[in-house]
């Protein structure tokens, strides 16, 4: 797609000459004779940069520059000034122009100035994207919420973050367990080192040991090179073992040994590797019950549960629902609101306003079985589509429930055959949709164990939002 330049020049002959030069250089031009016409065009159309003369019929090029910097700060801007008016050039640069050209100027000078402004635009966009990502990360790390339940979580994290104590984070799916683990890492002295996350339920049993502890070349079929395990990869930092309850018993014993002695032995090796890793584990399951059932080692449970942190479900901290709703609304409105290429977004009159009091009350009165993840997804969809029905669709019509319906026993394979992988992927996506992205409920809908469900998601590259 061609770079679009908004050209503003009241002299018709000069405007045509500039347009021809820029179009021959490969740029797409939108040209106008006045500042007012240019402003009107910018309000409903996207461009990459503006090239404007200072002297225009009514409002000057400086007024256009001030308008652009106020409304579209990332755009490139070059100002053309009359010969000898250096004070105009200085004023333009102080107001935010990326470059200026004193008339008359040569073709090459014009093209170099355009390139300079476009580079400045790209740099601003990159910096803004980075700042937005950091701001979002910092806010999320602080756990948006004012409820006493979340204050208790925040205080507990602050107390143990700068220690090496093993932490066990519990809570329903979608409550933000990984977020808590990242906060622990970021607030610790280990923050300069890596945070390595691994989902214990998404790794096939036969690969789990090599994934965690590493393997030497030839240790198993397909091991063509040495493999560095996740524990060794996290040396000096933090290893987050998500869904620790899905770890097979034989690997639970190896994790316990690592927690006790701080060393690992890669598959196919006779030498132990000493590591300095803090372990944070998380699960949505009741490990005490699993210990009683014999599916989780008691000694590992007590070793992990040195500092327990429970993330409460959203229905138990209703004071936070309104705050979170406004946070996600502002986040997604900022992300999508200026993308004129999406008519549904551009037509959403609510994007420059806050959620109404009535909308917030209705959101706060729902139980949110998918917790914060479900709330975030629903508000993102509302911002994208601009239809209030989307904001409440799940809360009114799609409350997740387990299905007792069995698959039809008389299913007949068509003579033309089917794509089994495609069918399986489609069923996984449907289950996630029905359950509002709650993986535990989605697994039940398909009569799969949680671990088997996660493995299939990984197999098909399906990411839960």
LUMLUM-84607 format. One record per residue (C-alpha): y, x, z; residue in one letter. Coordinates in Angstrom, 3 decimals. Layout:
[atom [Y, X, Z], A];
...
//
This chain:
[atom [0.000, 0.000, 0.000], X];
[atom [3.398, 1.363, -1.017], X];
[atom [5.989, 2.356, 1.550], X];
[atom [8.721, -0.308, 1.585], X];
[atom [12.366, 0.772, 1.752], X];
[atom [15.199, -1.660, 2.412], X];
[atom [18.143, -0.468, 0.297], X];
[atom [21.637, -1.741, 1.184], X];
[atom [24.467, -0.786, -1.200], X];
[atom [27.305, -3.048, -2.364], X];
[atom [28.074, -1.066, -5.547], X];
[atom [25.724, -2.628, -8.128], X];
[atom [25.583, 0.423, -10.414], X];
[atom [24.962, 2.802, -7.507], X];
[atom [22.306, 0.467, -6.071], X];
[atom [20.436, 0.340, -9.390], X];
[atom [20.516, 4.133, -9.691], X];
[atom [19.140, 4.620, -6.168], X];
[atom [16.492, 1.966, -6.729], X];
[atom [15.291, 3.633, -9.939], X];
[atom [15.057, 7.047, -8.253], X];
[atom [13.095, 5.706, -5.285], X];
[atom [10.769, 3.531, -7.361], X];
[atom [10.003, 6.485, -9.633], X];
[atom [9.084, 8.400, -6.471], X];
[atom [6.490, 5.713, -5.629], X];
[atom [8.398, 3.618, -3.088], X];
[atom [8.676, -0.188, -3.105], X];
[atom [12.327, -1.277, -2.874], X];
[atom [13.966, -4.382, -1.447], X];
[atom [17.673, -4.139, -2.307], X];
[atom [20.696, -6.064, -1.028], X];
[atom [24.466, -5.887, -1.383], X];
[atom [25.439, -6.775, 2.183], X];
[atom [24.518, -6.146, 5.775], X];
[atom [24.087, -9.885, 6.421], X];
[atom [21.507, -10.294, 3.623], X];
[atom [19.577, -7.289, 4.904], X];
[atom [19.506, -8.635, 8.478], X];
[atom [18.262, -12.023, 7.289], X];
[atom [15.480, -10.360, 5.278], X];
[atom [14.399, -8.184, 8.213], X];
[atom [14.000, -11.198, 10.493], X];
[atom [11.033, -12.473, 8.497], X];
[atom [9.737, -9.483, 6.523], X];
[atom [8.304, -6.061, 7.271], X];
[atom [9.662, -2.781, 5.876], X];
[atom [9.087, 0.871, 6.713], X];
[atom [12.654, 2.122, 6.663], X];
[atom [16.274, 1.313, 5.801], X];
[atom [18.671, 3.238, 3.569], X];
[atom [22.203, 1.902, 3.927], X];
[atom [25.715, 2.785, 2.883], X];
[atom [28.240, 2.926, 5.710], X];
[atom [30.935, 0.949, 3.897], X];
[atom [29.843, -2.615, 3.127], X];
[atom [31.836, -5.816, 2.337], X];
[atom [31.990, -7.350, 5.842], X];
[atom [29.741, -5.869, 8.511], X];
[atom [29.312, -2.105, 8.157], X];
[atom [26.182, -0.011, 7.881], X];
[atom [26.705, 0.897, 11.540], X];
[atom [26.261, -2.778, 12.489], X];
[atom [23.025, -2.835, 10.516], X];
[atom [21.842, 0.342, 12.259], X];
[atom [22.605, -1.146, 15.683], X];
[atom [20.728, -4.339, 14.713], X];
[atom [17.689, -2.351, 13.540], X];
[atom [17.551, -0.188, 16.646], X];
[atom [17.798, -3.269, 18.886], X];
[atom [15.211, -5.396, 17.054], X];
[atom [12.974, -2.916, 15.197], X];
[atom [13.318, 0.423, 17.028], X];
[atom [10.466, 2.148, 15.187], X];
[atom [11.964, 1.790, 11.678], X];
[atom [13.253, 4.841, 9.852], X];
[atom [16.974, 4.755, 9.035], X];
[atom [19.151, 6.897, 6.759], X];
[atom [22.912, 6.346, 6.515], X];
[atom [24.982, 7.270, 3.439], X];
[atom [28.612, 8.169, 4.178], X];
[atom [31.619, 8.850, 2.008], X];
[atom [32.584, 12.465, 1.290], X];
[atom [34.590, 13.987, 4.104], X];
[atom [33.902, 11.292, 6.717], X];
[atom [32.010, 13.547, 9.097], X];
[atom [32.984, 11.327, 12.049], X];
[atom [30.932, 8.514, 10.490], X];
[atom [27.946, 10.813, 10.173], X];
[atom [28.202, 11.848, 13.828], X];
[atom [28.578, 8.221, 14.941], X];
[atom [25.542, 7.208, 12.873], X];
[atom [23.354, 9.928, 14.393], X];
[atom [24.498, 9.004, 17.894], X];
[atom [23.600, 5.366, 17.187], X];
[atom [20.059, 6.337, 16.229], X];
[atom [20.008, 7.181, 12.508], X];
[atom [17.257, 9.626, 11.550], X];
[atom [19.447, 11.332, 8.937], X];
[atom [22.659, 10.923, 6.941], X];
[atom [23.724, 11.852, 3.433], X];
[atom [27.307, 12.576, 2.409], X];
[atom [28.189, 11.220, -1.038], X];
[atom [27.720, 12.397, -3.684], X];
[atom [24.178, 13.681, -3.142], X];
[atom [21.413, 14.981, -5.387], X];
[atom [18.068, 13.290, -6.080], X];
[atom [16.132, 15.920, -4.124], X];
[atom [18.438, 15.535, -1.113], X];
[atom [17.799, 11.795, -1.141], X];
[atom [14.007, 12.173, -1.275], X];
[atom [13.958, 14.802, 1.483], X];
[atom [16.073, 12.566, 3.699], X];
[atom [13.717, 9.627, 3.083], X];
[atom [10.704, 11.767, 4.001], X];
[atom [12.434, 12.904, 7.195], X];
[atom [13.101, 9.303, 8.269], X];
[atom [9.516, 8.254, 7.540], X];
[atom [8.172, 11.164, 9.593], X];
[atom [10.451, 10.136, 12.461], X];
[atom [9.173, 6.548, 12.178], X];
[atom [5.541, 7.701, 12.293], X];
[atom [6.235, 9.839, 15.356], X];
[atom [7.949, 6.963, 17.166], X];
[atom [5.021, 4.650, 16.381], X];
[atom [2.567, 7.238, 17.689], X];
[atom [4.550, 7.792, 20.886], X];
[atom [4.933, 4.059, 21.484], X];
[atom [1.207, 3.473, 20.987], X];
[atom [0.405, 6.256, 23.456], X];
[atom [2.920, 4.943, 25.993], X];
[atom [1.555, 1.422, 25.664], X];
[atom [-1.991, 2.654, 26.168], X];
[atom [-0.986, 4.651, 29.244], X];
[atom [1.062, 1.795, 30.681], X];
[atom [-1.809, -0.610, 30.173], X];
[atom [-4.270, 1.836, 31.698], X];
[atom [-2.037, 2.477, 34.701], X];
[atom [-1.521, -1.214, 35.340], X];
[atom [-5.213, -1.970, 35.079], X];
[atom [-6.062, 0.950, 37.320], X];
[atom [-3.831, -0.617, 39.950], X];
[atom [-5.891, -3.822, 39.735], X];
[atom [-3.505, -6.571, 38.794], X];
[atom [-3.644, -8.911, 41.760], X];
[atom [-1.899, -9.876, 44.966], X];
[atom [-4.727, -11.653, 46.778], X];
[atom [-5.912, -10.307, 50.109], X];
[atom [-9.353, -9.732, 48.564], X];
[atom [-7.914, -7.369, 45.958], X];
[atom [-5.667, -5.651, 48.496], X];
[atom [-8.790, -4.900, 50.521], X];
[atom [-10.450, -3.396, 47.414], X];
[atom [-7.352, -1.324, 46.636], X];
[atom [-7.171, 0.007, 50.190], X];
[atom [-10.855, 0.914, 50.208], X];
[atom [-10.548, 2.779, 46.915], X];
[atom [-7.480, 4.667, 48.166], X];
[atom [-9.307, 5.758, 51.337], X];
[atom [-12.381, 7.227, 49.633], X];
[atom [-11.049, 8.267, 46.219], X];
[atom [-10.288, 11.850, 47.165], X];
[atom [-13.688, 12.491, 48.747], X];
[atom [-17.068, 13.283, 47.257], X];
[atom [-18.735, 10.293, 48.922], X];
[atom [-21.146, 8.339, 46.735], X];
[atom [-19.842, 4.825, 46.108], X];
[atom [-21.771, 1.682, 45.193], X];
[atom [-19.660, -0.962, 43.441], X];
[atom [-21.049, -4.487, 43.334], X];
[atom [-19.813, -7.682, 41.744], X];
[atom [-20.495, -10.210, 39.028], X];
[atom [-20.233, -9.332, 35.337], X];
[atom [-16.651, -9.170, 34.131], X];
[atom [-15.032, -8.481, 37.507], X];
[atom [-13.980, -4.914, 36.660], X];
[atom [-16.564, -2.634, 38.247], X];
[atom [-16.029, 0.166, 35.731], X];
[atom [-12.299, -0.184, 36.244], X];
[atom [-12.804, 0.445, 39.955], X];
[atom [-14.942, 3.502, 39.178], X];
[atom [-12.245, 4.902, 36.888], X];
[atom [-9.647, 4.322, 39.596], X];
[atom [-11.770, 6.298, 42.052], X];
[atom [-11.955, 9.157, 39.556], X];
[atom [-8.285, 9.103, 38.612], X];
[atom [-7.114, 9.147, 42.225], X];
[atom [-9.382, 12.077, 43.093], X];
[atom [-9.003, 15.822, 42.633], X];
[atom [-11.676, 15.538, 39.934], X];
[atom [-9.259, 13.734, 37.586], X];
[atom [-8.748, 16.912, 35.548], X];
[atom [-12.455, 16.837, 34.682], X];
[atom [-14.544, 14.303, 32.806], X];
[atom [-15.391, 10.740, 33.724], X];
[atom [-18.779, 10.053, 32.131], X];
[atom [-20.100, 6.491, 32.042], X];
[atom [-23.673, 5.510, 31.244], X];
[atom [-25.200, 2.035, 31.201], X];
[atom [-28.616, 2.434, 32.773], X];
[atom [-29.826, -0.842, 31.320], X];
[atom [-28.998, 0.015, 27.726], X];
[atom [-31.183, 3.128, 27.415], X];
[atom [-34.841, 2.801, 26.341], X];
[atom [-37.118, 4.016, 29.140], X];
[atom [-38.611, 6.786, 26.992], X];
[atom [-35.165, 8.288, 26.349], X];
[atom [-33.561, 7.703, 29.744], X];
[atom [-34.693, 10.942, 31.399], X];
[atom [-33.434, 13.140, 28.556], X];
[atom [-30.190, 11.142, 28.426], X];
[atom [-29.518, 11.688, 32.117], X];
[atom [-30.974, 15.137, 32.803], X];
[atom [-31.007, 16.779, 29.379], X];
[atom [-33.868, 18.311, 27.420], X];
[atom [-34.834, 21.585, 25.822], X];
[atom [-35.706, 21.874, 22.158], X];
[atom [-39.266, 20.677, 21.515], X];
[atom [-39.537, 18.819, 24.850], X];
[atom [-40.460, 15.612, 23.036], X];
[atom [-40.871, 14.319, 19.490], X];
[atom [-37.532, 14.461, 17.745], X];
[atom [-35.976, 16.985, 20.149], X];
[atom [-34.875, 19.413, 17.448], X];
[atom [-32.138, 21.013, 19.551], X];
[atom [-31.259, 21.400, 23.214], X];
[atom [-29.696, 18.230, 24.626], X];
[atom [-27.104, 18.277, 27.396], X];
[atom [-27.690, 15.435, 29.844], X];
[atom [-24.976, 13.121, 31.125], X];
[atom [-25.132, 14.673, 34.592], X];
[atom [-24.488, 18.150, 33.254], X];
[atom [-21.816, 16.782, 30.902], X];
[atom [-19.986, 15.401, 33.963], X];
[atom [-20.075, 18.722, 35.856], X];
[atom [-16.902, 18.982, 37.930], X];
[atom [-16.080, 15.325, 37.369], X];
[atom [-17.521, 11.877, 37.990], X];
[atom [-20.673, 10.218, 36.663], X];
[atom [-20.591, 6.421, 36.587], X];
[atom [-24.070, 4.864, 36.610], X];
[atom [-23.433, 1.288, 35.515], X];
[atom [-26.180, -1.293, 36.113], X];
[atom [-28.087, 1.122, 38.360], X];
[atom [-30.471, -1.730, 39.234], X];
[atom [-31.992, -1.484, 35.740], X];
[atom [-33.103, 2.146, 36.207], X];
[atom [-36.923, 2.602, 36.142], X];
[atom [-38.561, 3.608, 39.431], X];
[atom [-39.592, 7.067, 38.175], X];
[atom [-35.981, 7.881, 37.305], X];
[atom [-34.742, 6.449, 40.583], X];
[atom [-36.721, 9.211, 42.306], X];
[atom [-35.077, 11.867, 40.118], X];
[atom [-31.590, 10.484, 40.764], X];
[atom [-32.336, 10.508, 44.495], X];
[atom [-33.358, 14.162, 44.306], X];
[atom [-30.151, 15.022, 42.473], X];
[atom [-28.043, 13.236, 45.104], X];
[atom [-29.837, 15.169, 47.846], X];
[atom [-29.893, 18.625, 46.267], X];
[atom [-27.211, 18.601, 43.566], X];
[atom [-29.391, 20.105, 40.849], X];
[atom [-31.254, 18.887, 37.762], X];
[atom [-34.159, 20.181, 35.711], X];
[atom [-33.919, 19.321, 31.999], X];
[atom [-37.062, 18.116, 30.248], X];
[atom [-39.079, 21.065, 28.944], X];
[atom [-37.389, 23.538, 31.292], X];
[atom [-38.619, 25.302, 34.428], X];
[atom [-35.150, 26.250, 35.609], X];
[atom [-32.914, 24.082, 37.737], X];
[atom [-29.233, 23.710, 36.937], X];
[atom [-26.848, 23.424, 39.890], X];
[atom [-24.083, 20.862, 39.338], X];
[atom [-20.961, 19.598, 41.063], X];
[atom [-20.833, 15.900, 40.204], X];
[atom [-19.643, 12.879, 42.115], X];
[atom [-21.787, 9.803, 41.495], X];
[atom [-20.385, 6.280, 41.457], X];
[atom [-22.899, 3.495, 40.785], X];
[atom [-22.443, -0.184, 40.023], X];
[atom [-24.581, -3.280, 39.668], X];
[atom [-24.288, -7.049, 39.392], X];
[atom [-27.694, -7.430, 41.039], X];
[atom [-28.617, -7.740, 44.726], X];
[atom [-30.178, -4.352, 45.455], X];
[atom [-31.252, -5.413, 48.962], X];
[atom [-33.421, -8.123, 47.425], X];
[atom [-34.771, -5.644, 44.874], X];
[atom [-35.707, -3.269, 47.704], X];
[atom [-37.602, -6.107, 49.403], X];
[atom [-39.367, -6.891, 46.120], X];
[atom [-40.287, -3.234, 45.576], X];
[atom [-38.352, -2.845, 42.333], X];
[atom [-35.704, -0.539, 43.812], X];
[atom [-36.238, 2.438, 46.099], X];
[atom [-35.005, 1.881, 49.638], X];
[atom [-34.096, 5.537, 50.142], X];
[atom [-32.004, 5.560, 46.937], X];
[atom [-30.282, 2.330, 47.948], X];
[atom [-29.131, 3.848, 51.250], X];
[atom [-28.134, 7.064, 49.524], X];
[atom [-25.965, 5.169, 47.021], X];
[atom [-24.590, 2.688, 49.523], X];
[atom [-22.645, 5.206, 51.602], X];
[atom [-19.395, 3.468, 50.674], X];
[atom [-19.926, -0.057, 49.322], X];
[atom [-17.113, -1.730, 47.378], X];
[atom [-17.499, -5.349, 46.337], X];
[atom [-15.259, -6.684, 43.570], X];
[atom [-14.776, -10.400, 44.276], X];
[atom [-15.213, -12.936, 41.480], X];
[atom [-12.090, -14.518, 40.077], X];
[atom [-12.851, -17.914, 41.633], X];
[atom [-12.564, -16.300, 45.074], X];
[atom [-9.107, -14.906, 44.395], X];
[atom [-7.315, -17.772, 42.728], X];
[atom [-3.965, -16.335, 43.783], X];
[atom [-4.522, -13.678, 41.128], X];
[atom [-5.352, -15.982, 38.196], X];
[atom [-1.723, -16.841, 37.396], X];
[atom [-0.644, -13.217, 37.690], X];
[atom [-3.519, -12.014, 35.507], X];
[atom [-2.826, -14.760, 32.962], X];
[atom [0.798, -13.685, 32.623], X];
[atom [-0.247, -10.015, 32.465], X];
[atom [-2.738, -10.610, 29.635], X];
[atom [-0.360, -12.947, 27.821], X];
[atom [2.422, -10.329, 27.825], X];
[atom [-0.052, -7.612, 26.800], X];
[atom [-1.465, -9.500, 23.812], X];
[atom [1.855, -11.018, 22.751], X];
[atom [3.221, -7.487, 22.553], X];
[atom [0.164, -6.311, 20.621], X];
[atom [0.074, -9.113, 18.061], X];
[atom [3.472, -10.780, 18.138], X];
[atom [5.234, -8.614, 15.540], X];
[atom [2.388, -8.602, 13.014], X];
[atom [3.950, -10.775, 10.345], X];
[atom [0.835, -10.394, 8.195], X];
[atom [-0.909, -12.911, 10.459], X];
[atom [0.557, -16.365, 9.801], X];
[atom [-1.140, -17.873, 12.836], X];
[atom [0.601, -15.357, 15.059], X];
[atom [3.957, -15.619, 13.322], X];
[atom [3.898, -19.402, 13.662], X];
[atom [3.170, -19.357, 17.402], X];
[atom [6.449, -20.442, 18.947], X];
[atom [5.170, -19.602, 22.409], X];
[atom [5.000, -15.855, 21.808], X];
[atom [8.516, -15.173, 23.018], X];
[atom [8.067, -17.395, 26.071], X];
[atom [5.928, -17.319, 29.167], X];
[atom [2.924, -19.514, 29.772], X];
[atom [4.126, -22.867, 31.091], X];
[atom [3.726, -23.893, 34.707], X];
[atom [1.289, -26.616, 33.633], X];
[atom [-0.817, -24.138, 31.642], X];
[atom [-0.940, -21.701, 34.564], X];
[atom [-1.974, -24.434, 36.975], X];
[atom [-4.782, -25.519, 34.674], X];
[atom [-6.020, -21.937, 34.270], X];
[atom [-5.923, -21.408, 38.038], X];
[atom [-8.083, -24.462, 38.656], X];
[atom [-11.010, -23.218, 36.541], X];
[atom [-13.866, -21.189, 38.088], X];
[atom [-14.013, -18.537, 35.296], X];
[atom [-17.761, -17.740, 35.395], X];
[atom [-17.090, -14.800, 33.064], X];
[atom [-14.390, -13.571, 35.466], X];
[atom [-11.493, -11.378, 34.327], X];
[atom [-13.179, -10.523, 31.018], X];
[atom [-13.444, -14.199, 30.093], X];
[atom [-9.828, -14.898, 31.071], X];
[atom [-8.621, -11.944, 29.010], X];
[atom [-10.644, -12.997, 25.959], X];
[atom [-9.423, -16.571, 26.128], X];
[atom [-5.748, -15.646, 26.399], X];
[atom [-6.102, -13.123, 23.570], X];
[atom [-7.564, -15.858, 21.380], X];
[atom [-4.696, -18.195, 22.321], X];
[atom [-2.108, -15.554, 21.397], X];
[atom [-3.834, -14.908, 18.061], X];
[atom [-4.316, -18.545, 17.051], X];
[atom [-1.326, -20.124, 18.750], X];
[atom [-3.262, -23.297, 19.589], X];
[atom [-3.315, -24.566, 23.152], X];
[atom [-6.798, -26.041, 22.679], X];
[atom [-8.083, -22.459, 22.441], X];
[atom [-6.595, -21.649, 25.831], X];
[atom [-8.720, -24.250, 27.569], X];
[atom [-11.712, -24.618, 25.243], X];
[atom [-14.162, -22.740, 27.457], X];
[atom [-12.918, -24.209, 30.717], X];
[atom [-13.250, -27.780, 29.428], X];
[atom [-16.112, -27.790, 26.983], X];
[atom [-18.102, -24.592, 27.103], X];
[atom [-19.028, -23.906, 30.682], X];
[atom [-22.002, -21.531, 30.536], X];
[atom [-25.344, -22.908, 31.607], X];
[atom [-28.912, -21.702, 31.457], X];
[atom [-31.042, -23.345, 28.846], X];
[atom [-34.504, -24.688, 29.590], X];
[atom [-35.103, -25.549, 25.968], X];
[atom [-38.078, -23.702, 24.568], X];
[atom [-38.170, -22.333, 21.052], X];
[atom [-39.959, -24.714, 18.650], X];
[atom [-43.638, -23.833, 18.434], X];
[atom [-43.928, -25.117, 14.866], X];
[atom [-41.413, -22.728, 13.313], X];
[atom [-42.596, -21.816, 9.812], X];
[atom [-41.716, -18.568, 8.116], X];
[atom [-40.216, -19.305, 4.684], X];
[atom [-42.227, -17.960, 1.763], X];
[atom [-39.190, -15.903, 0.778], X];
[atom [-39.221, -14.232, 4.212], X];
[atom [-36.303, -13.607, 6.603], X];
[atom [-34.232, -10.644, 7.757], X];
[atom [-35.466, -10.416, 11.348], X];
[atom [-32.835, -7.893, 12.433], X];
[atom [-30.049, -10.084, 11.065], X];
[atom [-31.486, -13.163, 12.778], X];
[atom [-31.829, -11.344, 16.095], X];
[atom [-28.244, -10.052, 15.906], X];
[atom [-26.976, -13.548, 15.125], X];
[atom [-28.857, -15.043, 18.098], X];
[atom [-27.444, -12.373, 20.411], X];
[atom [-23.904, -13.163, 19.263], X];
[atom [-24.458, -16.898, 19.681], X];
[atom [-25.785, -16.412, 23.207], X];
[atom [-22.742, -14.320, 24.117], X];
[atom [-20.424, -16.938, 22.658], X];
[atom [-22.064, -19.817, 24.534], X];
[atom [-21.993, -17.835, 27.797], X];
[atom [-18.357, -16.734, 27.388], X];
[atom [-19.454, -13.095, 27.017], X];
[atom [-21.407, -13.135, 30.283], X];
[atom [-24.364, -10.848, 29.569], X];
[atom [-26.529, -12.095, 32.422], X];
[atom [-26.282, -15.728, 31.310], X];
[atom [-26.670, -14.760, 27.653], X];
[atom [-29.916, -12.945, 28.456], X];
[atom [-31.232, -16.066, 30.230], X];
[atom [-30.401, -18.218, 27.215], X];
[atom [-32.739, -16.022, 25.154], X];
[atom [-35.385, -15.691, 27.912], X];
[atom [-34.860, -11.936, 27.937], X];
[atom [-34.667, -9.579, 30.876], X];
[atom [-31.183, -8.213, 31.424], X];
[atom [-32.306, -4.744, 30.410], X];
[atom [-34.006, -5.957, 27.235], X];
[atom [-30.884, -7.901, 26.323], X];
[atom [-28.658, -4.823, 26.781], X];
[atom [-31.032, -2.737, 24.708], X];
[atom [-30.829, -5.213, 21.834], X];
[atom [-27.026, -5.258, 22.018], X];
[atom [-27.056, -1.474, 21.744], X];
[atom [-29.595, -1.614, 18.905], X];
[atom [-27.383, -3.895, 16.800], X];
[atom [-24.090, -2.249, 17.800], X];
[atom [-22.775, -5.466, 19.385], X];
[atom [-19.906, -4.851, 21.792], X];
[atom [-19.044, -7.334, 24.531], X];
[atom [-15.277, -7.942, 24.617], X];
//
